[in-house]
Amino acid sequence: MKQKHLESCLSSIPNRIFSDPKIQLEQYPTSVNLAASIVLTALAKGDAGKGRTILDLGCGTGNLGLAFAMVKSDFVYLVDCDSDALDLARENVEMLEEEELIGSCSEDEDGCCMGVELIMAKLKYDPPKKNQSGGGGRGGKGRGRGRGGGGRGKGGRGSASSTQPNELLLLDPKLDNRDDGIPLPSKMVDTVITNPPFGTKNNEGIDVQFLKTAIRLARRSVYSFHKTSTRPFLVKLLRDKWGLNVEVVAEMKFDIPNMYKFHKQKCVDVEVDLIRVFWEEEDAIENKDASEEEESEGEEMPLGVCGVA
C-alpha cells in the first residue's frame, strides 16, 4: 500500500480526534501523515503486515493501531486505560469492518487483518521521589557575576527541590517481575507500538515505564515516541543497561494543536524521535517459541478485561 492510499483510508476514520481530551493522559491526536509514515517504516523492516501481530499500547482512539490493521497485519490489539477513548476506538473499528477494510478476507487475497481486540487496562507507574532540602543558601539571582552568581538572592540553594530517579523504573525488564498493570502474557505479539505521555505533567519517567512494558509484550520489535532531548539517556539505558538493540528510525516534529485552556499558541512543534527496539531474527524466533510454550501451559486471559470489537 502506498502512503497516499493509506493516508486516504486513515482520513475516513470518524473518530480521529478526542472529543473531550484528558490532559492528565496527555491525549493528542496522531496525524494521518505521521501514522502512515510509521506503519510503512515498520512494514519495510518486516515488523508489520502479513504474518505479524501488533499491539498499540496507550492506543487512544486507535488511529495508529488501525493503520497497522489496514496494511494486513494478522491481528491488532488496542490497549488503553480510558473507557471514553476505547468507545471512540470501537466505533472506528466497526466502521472499518463495515467498509471491509479489516476483518474480511477473500480467498484470492494475499493476507488480511482477521480482527481487532480492545483491552482496557491501566499501566502501573512508580513516580520519582522529590527531595526538599531546608534552609536558605546562596544561588539564584544575586549580586555576583552573571545569572546565579555568588550573591544572595531568590531561589537559594536550600529552597530548591530535586528529583531522584526511581531505581526500580530503570531495572532491566528481564529482571523486573513486578506487576505492570497490563494483564497480558509476555512476548504475546510480534510488534508493539506506543506513543506514551512524555512525562511533563508531574509524571516524569512514565515514558520509560511504557517502554518497559512494550519490551515485555513484544518478541520482535517495539516502536516508541520520545522527546528528542531524552535520546542520549534512552539510548544509553537501552543499549548499556538493558542490553538491547536500538535505533532512531525517524526524527520528526509533533504538531501539537491548541486543545487545552492553558495553551496560549495556536500550535507548537515538539521535536520527537521514533525509536525502534528490536531483537535479532534468531532471538525473535526464540521469543515466539517461548510465548507459544507459555500459552500451551494453559495461561488464560483475565475475565472482564478483553473484548473483541
C-alpha positions, 0 to 999 in steps of 0.5 A: 500500500502506498502512503497516499492510499493509506493516508486516504483510508486513515482520513475516513476514520470518524473518530480521529480526534478526542472529543473531550481530551484528558490532559492528565493522559496527555491525549493528542491526536496522531496525524494521518501523515505521521501514522502512515509514515510509521506503519510503512517504516515498520512494514519495510523492516518486516515488523508489520503486515502479513504474518505479524501481530501488533499491539498499540499500547496507550492506543487512544482512539486507535488511529495508529493501531488501525493503520497497522490493521489496514496494511494486513497485519494478522491481528491488532490489539488496542490497549488503553486505560480510558473507557471514553477513548476505547468507545471512540476506538470501537466505533472506528473499528466497526466502521472499518469492518463495515467498509471491509477494510479489516476483518474480511478476507477473500480467498484470492487475497494475499493476507488480511487483518482477521480482527481487532481486540480492545483491552482496557487496562491501566499501566502501573507507574512508580513516580520519582521521589522529590527531595526538599532540602531546608534552609536558605543558601546562596544561588539564584539571582544575586549580586555576583557575576552573571545569572546565579552568581555568588550573591544572595538572592531568590531561589537559594540553594536550600529552597530548591527541590530535586528529583531522584530517579526511581531505581526500580523504573530503570531495572532491566525488564528481564529482571523486573517481575513486578506487576505492570498493570497490563494483564497480558502474557509476555512476548504475546505479539510480534510488534508493539507500538506506543506513543506514551505521555512524555512525562511533563505533567508531574509524571516524569519517567512514565515514558520509560515505564511504557517502554518497559512494558512494550519490551515485555509484550513484544518478541520482535520489535517495539516502536516508541515516541520520545522527546528528542532531548531524552535520546542520549539517556534512552539510548544509553539505558537501552543499549548499556543497561538493558542490553538491547538493540536500538535505533532512531528510525525517524526524527520528526516534529509533533504538531501539537494543536491548541486543545487545552485552556492553558495553551496560549499558541495556536500550535507548537512543534515538539521535536520527537524521535521514533525509536525502534527496539528490536531483537535479532531474527534468531532471538525473535524466533526464540521469543515466539517459541517461548510465548507459544510454550507459555500459552500451551501451559494453559495461561488464560486471559483475565475475565472482564478485561478483553473484548473483541470489537 
